[in-house]
Structures are given as structure tokens and as C-alpha cells.
Amino acid sequence: LRIGPLAPVGHASMDAEHADLVHKIHALYADMSTHNLLDLRRAFAAHADDEEALLRRRDANSAAFSALDSHAADHARILHLADAASDPPSLQDVRLLAAAIYDHADTFDAHYAGTLGDPVH
């Protein structure tokens, strides 16, 4: 069970969104309500859209290999976990969703750290 911050990626808005996701994960653990689950799902969906747009913009200006398709597919997998959770969510649902978000950050977001052109000041 991880409850600490997500690793920073060196992009101010992405790091702020990651911090917000962690806050919403904590809120969901504290109160496993459908409201908090949907709040986390909405925040993650918006974050996924923002992140994919940044990656598309970065990749349009680069000849480097893009992992956008697999990154987006993992976003969809996480959203599916949120959609498949029981109403209200069970502890197992919350643990699976939180673990998926942390694993995503470790596996996918770590690969773009420092490459989005908006360094944290």
C-alpha cells in the first residue's frame, strides 16, 4: 500500500495534477464513497487528457520514439478499473485503483520526466 507522493516529472502542471490525484486517493481511502471514487475518476480522466495532449505536442516536435499509444492504453485501463468498482467501492477496489495509478506513474510517467519543455521553477 503506497500513500506517498508520485514521483515528480519536472513539469509544473503535471506535478500539480499528480499531487491532486494523491490527495484524491487519500480522500477515497478515508471515505470509500461513490462520490470520492467519481471525484478521483474525473480527476484522473482530466489528467490523462492533459498528459496525452502534452505528449502529442512533444512528439510532434521530435523524431524520437513515442510510447503514447501504450501510455494512453494504460490510462484507459485505469479508467476501466474505476468504472468497474462496486457502488460504493470496496477496499479491494480502492487498493487496485490506487496501485494502478502509482504503477502507471512509475512505469509510464517516469519515461517522459524532464522531456515536456516546461521545467518546474
CYANA upper distance limits for C-alpha pairs under 8 A (distance plus 0.5 A):
  1 LEU  CA     95 ARG  CA      7.80
  1 LEU  CA     99 ALA  CA      7.86
  2 ARG  CA     98 ALA  CA      8.46
  2 ARG  CA     99 ALA  CA      7.83
  2 ARG  CA    102 TYR  CA      8.13
  3 ILE  CA     22 VAL  CA      7.92
  3 ILE  CA     26 HIS  CA      7.71
  4 GLY  CA     22 VAL  CA      8.05
  5 PRO  CA     18 HIS  CA      8.35
  5 PRO  CA     19 ALA  CA      7.07
  5 PRO  CA     22 VAL  CA      6.90
  6 LEU  CA     18 HIS  CA      6.78
  6 LEU  CA     19 ALA  CA      7.53
  6 LEU  CA     22 VAL  CA      7.77
  6 LEU  CA    102 TYR  CA      7.19
  6 LEU  CA    105 ALA  CA      7.15
  7 ALA  CA    105 ALA  CA      7.66
  7 ALA  CA    106 ASP  CA      7.91
  7 ALA  CA    110 ALA  CA      8.16
  8 PRO  CA     15 ASP  CA      6.14
  8 PRO  CA    113 ALA  CA      7.96
  9 VAL  CA     14 MET  CA      7.67
  9 VAL  CA     15 ASP  CA      6.80
  9 VAL  CA    109 ASP  CA      7.51
  9 VAL  CA    110 ALA  CA      7.15
  9 VAL  CA    112 TYR  CA      7.60
  9 VAL  CA    113 ALA  CA      4.57
  9 VAL  CA    114 GLY  CA      6.45
 10 GLY  CA     14 MET  CA      8.47
 10 GLY  CA     15 ASP  CA      7.45
 10 GLY  CA    113 ALA  CA      6.41
 10 GLY  CA    114 GLY  CA      5.61
 10 GLY  CA    118 ASP  CA      7.96
 10 GLY  CA    119 PRO  CA      5.83
 10 GLY  CA    120 VAL  CA      5.95
 11 HIS  CA     15 ASP  CA      6.42
 11 HIS  CA    113 ALA  CA      8.23
 11 HIS  CA    114 GLY  CA      7.52
 11 HIS  CA    116 LEU  CA      7.14
 11 HIS  CA    117 GLY  CA      8.01
 11 HIS  CA    118 ASP  CA      5.75
 11 HIS  CA    119 PRO  CA      5.58
 11 HIS  CA    120 VAL  CA      5.95
 12 ALA  CA     16 ALA  CA      6.63
 12 ALA  CA    118 ASP  CA      7.33
 12 ALA  CA    119 PRO  CA      7.13
 12 ALA  CA    120 VAL  CA      5.48
 12 ALA  CA    121 HIS  CA      8.43
 13 SER  CA     17 GLU  CA      6.62
 14 MET  CA     18 HIS  CA      6.57
 14 MET  CA     47 HIS  CA      8.26
 14 MET  CA     51 GLU  CA      7.64
 15 ASP  CA     19 ALA  CA      6.73
 16 ALA  CA     20 ASP  CA      6.76
 17 GLU  CA     21 LEU  CA      6.69
 17 GLU  CA     47 HIS  CA      6.96
 18 HIS  CA     22 VAL  CA      6.87
 19 ALA  CA     23 HIS  CA      6.78
 20 ASP  CA     24 LYS  CA      6.73
 20 ASP  CA     43 ALA  CA      8.44
 21 LEU  CA     25 ILE  CA      6.63
 21 LEU  CA     40 LEU  CA      7.22
 21 LEU  CA     43 ALA  CA      7.25
 21 LEU  CA     44 PHE  CA      7.35
 22 VAL  CA     26 HIS  CA      6.71
 23 HIS  CA     27 ALA  CA      6.77
 24 LYS  CA     28 LEU  CA      6.64
 24 LYS  CA     36 ASN  CA      7.77
 24 LYS  CA     39 ASP  CA      7.73
 24 LYS  CA     40 LEU  CA      6.00
 25 ILE  CA     29 TYR  CA      6.77
 25 ILE  CA     40 LEU  CA      7.28
 25 ILE  CA     98 ALA  CA      6.97
 26 HIS  CA     30 ALA  CA      6.69
 27 ALA  CA     31 ASP  CA      6.61
 27 ALA  CA     32 MET  CA      8.45
 27 ALA  CA     36 ASN  CA      7.23
 28 LEU  CA     32 MET  CA      5.48
 28 LEU  CA     33 SER  CA      7.39
 28 LEU  CA     36 ASN  CA      5.77
 28 LEU  CA     37 LEU  CA      6.76
 28 LEU  CA     40 LEU  CA      8.27
 28 LEU  CA     94 VAL  CA      7.74
 29 TYR  CA     91 LEU  CA      8.35
 29 TYR  CA     94 VAL  CA      7.44
 31 ASP  CA     36 ASN  CA      7.68
 32 MET  CA     36 ASN  CA      7.22
 32 MET  CA     37 LEU  CA      7.70
 32 MET  CA     88 PRO  CA      7.28
 32 MET  CA     89 PRO  CA      6.45
 32 MET  CA     90 SER  CA      7.56
 32 MET  CA     91 LEU  CA      7.92
 32 MET  CA     94 VAL  CA      8.07
 33 SER  CA     37 LEU  CA      6.81
 33 SER  CA     87 ASP  CA      8.37
 33 SER  CA     88 PRO  CA      5.88
 33 SER  CA     89 PRO  CA      6.95
 34 THR  CA     38 LEU  CA      6.55
 34 THR  CA     87 ASP  CA      6.51
 34 THR  CA     88 PRO  CA      5.41
 34 THR  CA     89 PRO  CA      6.87
 35 HIS  CA     39 ASP  CA      6.61
 36 ASN  CA     40 LEU  CA      6.69
 37 LEU  CA     41 ARG  CA      6.63
 37 LEU  CA     82 ALA  CA      7.70
 37 LEU  CA     89 PRO  CA      7.68
 38 LEU  CA     42 ARG  CA      6.49
 38 LEU  CA     82 ALA  CA      8.38
 39 ASP  CA     43 ALA  CA      6.71
 40 LEU  CA     44 PHE  CA      6.51
 41 ARG  CA     45 ALA  CA      6.55
 41 ARG  CA     79 LEU  CA      7.16
 41 ARG  CA     82 ALA  CA      6.72
 42 ARG  CA     46 ALA  CA      6.70
 43 ALA  CA     47 HIS  CA      6.55
 44 PHE  CA     48 ALA  CA      6.49
 44 PHE  CA     79 LEU  CA      8.14
 45 ALA  CA     49 ASP  CA      6.78
 45 ALA  CA     75 HIS  CA      8.38
 45 ALA  CA     79 LEU  CA      7.57
 46 ALA  CA     50 ASP  CA      6.72
 47 HIS  CA     51 GLU  CA      6.45
 48 ALA  CA     52 GLU  CA      6.47
 48 ALA  CA     72 ALA  CA      8.02
 48 ALA  CA     75 HIS  CA      6.71
 49 ASP  CA     53 ALA  CA      6.67
 50 ASP  CA     54 LEU  CA      6.79
 51 GLU  CA     55 LEU  CA      6.69
 52 GLU  CA     56 ARG  CA      6.56
 52 GLU  CA     68 LEU  CA      7.55
 52 GLU  CA     72 ALA  CA      7.35
 53 ALA  CA     57 ARG  CA      6.67
 54 LEU  CA     58 ARG  CA      6.60
 54 LEU  CA    116 LEU  CA      7.46
 55 LEU  CA     59 ASP  CA      6.49
 55 LEU  CA     68 LEU  CA      7.27
 55 LEU  CA    116 LEU  CA      7.81
 56 ARG  CA     60 ALA  CA      6.57
 56 ARG  CA     68 LEU  CA      7.88
 57 ARG  CA     61 ASN  CA      7.26
 58 ARG  CA     62 SER  CA      7.08
 58 ARG  CA    115 THR  CA      8.28
 58 ARG  CA    116 LEU  CA      6.70
 58 ARG  CA    117 GLY  CA      8.48
 59 ASP  CA     63 ALA  CA      7.65
 59 ASP  CA     64 ALA  CA      7.62
 59 ASP  CA     66 SER  CA      6.95
 67 ALA  CA     71 HIS  CA      6.61
 68 LEU  CA     72 ALA  CA      6.44
 69 ASP  CA     73 ALA  CA      6.60
 70 SER  CA     74 ASP  CA      6.72
 71 HIS  CA     75 HIS  CA      6.94
 71 HIS  CA    108 PHE  CA      6.71
 72 ALA  CA     76 ALA  CA      6.81
 73 ALA  CA     77 ARG  CA      6.74
 74 ASP  CA     78 ILE  CA      6.79
 74 ASP  CA    104 HIS  CA      7.67
 75 HIS  CA     79 LEU  CA      6.81
 76 ALA  CA     80 HIS  CA      6.60
 77 ARG  CA     81 LEU  CA      6.89
 78 ILE  CA     82 ALA  CA      6.99
 78 ILE  CA     97 LEU  CA      7.23
 78 ILE  CA    100 ALA  CA      6.80
 78 ILE  CA    101 ILE  CA      7.50
 79 LEU  CA     83 ASP  CA      6.68
 80 HIS  CA     84 ALA  CA      6.49
 81 LEU  CA     85 ALA  CA      6.79
 81 LEU  CA     93 ASP  CA      8.28
 81 LEU  CA     96 LEU  CA      8.10
 81 LEU  CA     97 LEU  CA      6.68
 82 ALA  CA     93 ASP  CA      8.36
 82 ALA  CA     97 LEU  CA      7.01
 85 ALA  CA     89 PRO  CA      6.00
 85 ALA  CA     90 SER  CA      7.94
 85 ALA  CA     93 ASP  CA      6.02
 86 SER  CA     90 SER  CA      6.91
 86 SER  CA     93 ASP  CA      7.74
 89 PRO  CA     93 ASP  CA      6.24
 89 PRO  CA     94 VAL  CA      7.10
 90 SER  CA     94 VAL  CA      6.85
 91 LEU  CA     95 ARG  CA      6.58
 92 GLN  CA     96 LEU  CA      6.56
 93 ASP  CA     97 LEU  CA      6.66
 94 VAL  CA     98 ALA  CA      6.50
 95 ARG  CA     99 ALA  CA      6.42
 96 LEU  CA    100 ALA  CA      6.56
 97 LEU  CA    101 ILE  CA      6.84
 98 ALA  CA    102 TYR  CA      6.79
 99 ALA  CA    103 ASP  CA      6.40
100 ALA  CA    104 HIS  CA      6.43
101 ILE  CA    105 ALA  CA      6.83
102 TYR  CA    106 ASP  CA      6.79
103 ASP  CA    107 THR  CA      6.38
104 HIS  CA    108 PHE  CA      5.88
104 HIS  CA    109 ASP  CA      7.19
105 ALA  CA    109 ASP  CA      5.15
105 ALA  CA    110 ALA  CA      6.76
106 ASP  CA    110 ALA  CA      6.08
107 THR  CA    111 HIS  CA      7.79
108 PHE  CA    112 TYR  CA      7.98
109 ASP  CA    113 ALA  CA      6.97
112 TYR  CA    116 LEU  CA      7.61
114 GLY  CA    119 PRO  CA      7.55
